[in-house]
Amino acid sequence: MRPQTHPSRHSHLPAAAMLWLLGGSALLLTTLVPVRTDLLGWTPAFWLVGAPLAVLLVLEPSLPRQLLALCRPRRHTSHRAVWH
């Protein structure tokens, strides 16, 4: 049997992961944290971008499809016949 989770708690997790992803991306883009180091390798990039992205995809599997739908141009269809 699966334990019950509070719905409001679940709604905060994707927002927290998105904030984590945006903050980590900002840190990497501003070069405050290097993407790769000799000591840690690719660990900073993984923990600042890869991990929150994985969390988002696990919590909201339909998110990539929703984002693609927002980016695609919508075709406007006319509901009336056009006569020339």
N, C-alpha and C positions, 0 to 999 in steps of 0.2 A: 504494500500500500504506500502510495506517495504522500509525503507530508504536505500539509496545507501551507501555502505561503500567502501572506497578506498582499492583496492586489496593489496597494499603494507602494509597497516596498519594491515590487517588481517594476513598477513604472519609473522608479528613481534609478534603477540600475543602468538602463540604456542612456539616460541623461548623464550619469556619472561617467560612463565609458566614453561618451561623446566629448565631454569636457576634458577627460584624460587625453583623448586623441588630439583634440585641438591644442591643448597646452603643450603636449609633447612635440607636436608638429611645429609649433611656434618656437620652442626651445631649439629644435634641430635647424629650422630655417634661419634663425638669428645667430646661429653658430655659438650660442652660449654653452651648448653641450655638443661635442663632436659626434658625428654619425658613427665613426669607427675609431677605436683607439688601439694602440699596440698591446696594452695590458688586458683590456676587456673584449677586444674584437668588435663584433657587431651587436653586442649586448645593449648599448644605449639605444640604438635604433629599434631593436626588438621591443624593449620595455616601454619606449615612448610612442611607438607607432604600431608595431606588429601585435603586441598583446592587447591593447584596447580595441584594435580592429577585429581581432579574433573574438573578443568578448561581445562586441556589437553583433557580429555575424551569428554567434550562438544564441544570443538573446532575441535578435530580430532577424531571422533568416530571410524574410521578404524585403529587407531594406535595400539591397542592390537593385532589385526589380523596380521598387518604388522610385529610387533615384534615377534610374534609366528612363522611366516613364515621364519624369519631370523634365529631363533633358531633351527628349524627342519632340520635334515640332508636331503639333496637333493639326490634323487635317480638318478643315471646316467643311462640313457637308451641308448642302442646302436641303431643306425639307420640302421645298416647293419646286415645281417644275419651272424651268426657264425656257420660255418660248421666244424665238427671234422673229 
